[in-house]
Amino acid sequence: MRPGDTLYRVAGRNPAPGVSLDQMLVGLYRANPDAFIDSNVNRLRAGAVLTVPAADEVRDQTSGAGQRLRHAGRQAAGMDLPA
């Protein structure tokens, strides 16, 4: 992890063949539950060492799961509050 890193940036730096960004987001989150403070996708622990799952491990993740994860992160940050 680098200072200021986000899960989105980490997923973008670790592309895998046949895996969407949303699938990698979910895969990283699920493979590293202890790297997030209070299970909050926006709160990566400083100095956390993340395990990057293999492409075949994350291909089964749906894009919808990644979209829900990003939406939950925006809500937690107060950026996407429901009306």
Buried (B, 14 or more C-beta within 10 A) or exposed (E): BEEEBEBBEBBEEBEBEEBBBBBBBBBBBBBBEEBBEEEEBBBBEEEBEBEBBEBEBBBEBEEEBBEEBBEBBBEBEEEEEEE
